[in-house]
Amino acid sequence: MSDNKPISQLLSFIQSNDWIVQVFLIVFVSLLLSFVARRTINKIGIRLQKTVNPWDDIVIHSLQKPVAWLIWLLGLTFAADVVHDQSGATIFEAVAPVREIGVILILTLFLLDLIRGTQQILIASEAESGERDFDAHTVEAISKLIRISIIITSALVTLQTLGFSVSGVLAFGGIGGIAIGFAAKDLLSNFFGGLMIYMDRPFKVGDWIRSNDRDIEGTVEHIGWRLTRIRTFDKRPLYIPNSIFATITVENPSRMTNRRIYETIGIRYDDSVKMDAIVKDVKQMLLDHPEINTKATLIVNFVSFSASSIDFFVYTFTKTTDWVDFHEIKQDILLKIMSIIDHHGAEMAFPTTTLHVESIPEPLQIFHNKEP
């Protein structure tokens, strides 16, 4: 009988303190579920990595930590509820709000991680395909706005959970927003100007832009929420408030499809009979040139009688948009035009003046021969 006494005492202790067993079981089940969930998510992730679709990988990666945290949060708070029912301590009354706030925070972290992964996928896909539907700076700006929206929403829901009136907070925020708006009008206009740059994408980092409305020309180095930094061609940094771009016209030569060659060339009036042959040969030379875009407008025509020459003009487009290559091609074409003119025995004109005299009067005999 003495051997059964410790067992009976243990059973009696368990019966009188069954809440301890419940707490132990809850913690043990939480540990087991966390282990199983982690292993399951890892196995699913390994299989999904073999697929071409990257979106399922991002979802699985974003779920790994939040699922484990959620299991432990629920397990520990349910265990704390059991202890509260047993002890009645006031401190355990905070368990329910902690559980609700914890769920909100875990969901917020999951969404933030998901947005961050989506941003990386969009930037990587744009870099690989070369498409311009999404550029890195636009994606980054939009993801920042979404993350800020998620954080503000979770903060408002958390305040509501804690018993604060969200309507009162929003009303106070509205009044404060009006005051801040008047105090920081220029700052807000620059912020929304930067937002419009990100959304409309008139230019991006690396583009060459210029504006005839303002003395602005250079390469875009950075687009911030308040300022855009442009590096001029003499290597000076130019800091422009974003609100300026809403009131000026911006030209983006980096997005041109071709570069234009537009030149007027004059030959002497003495070579007027050779003009037709020269124009035809120049046009054929352009059609045969490998760097000329023959699908674009191509015009070579006798155009005017000038004071010292008869002129024809060349209007065509190169295939390249590179500034240095363009000038090499333009030089080659101008040299070929000079060669064609020379081949036809003509000469390029320069400013001259011809004086026509109808008759030359006889010289007057002022002095007469006289005998001394």
Secondary structure as UniProt FT lines:
FT   TURN            2..3
FT   HELIX           4..16
FT   HELIX           18..48
FT   TURN            49..50
FT   HELIX           55..87
FT   HELIX           90..94
FT   HELIX           95..129
FT   HELIX           136..161
FT   TURN            162..163
FT   HELIX           166..183
FT   HELIX           185..200
FT   TURN            205..206
FT   STRAND          208..211
FT   TURN            212..215
FT   STRAND          216..223
FT   STRAND          227..231
FT   TURN            233..234
FT   STRAND          237..241
FT   HELIX           242..246
FT   HELIX           253..255
FT   STRAND          259..267
FT   HELIX           269..274
FT   HELIX           275..288
FT   TURN            290..291
FT   TURN            294..295
FT   STRAND          299..305
FT   STRAND          310..318
FT   HELIX           323..343
FT   TURN            344..345
//
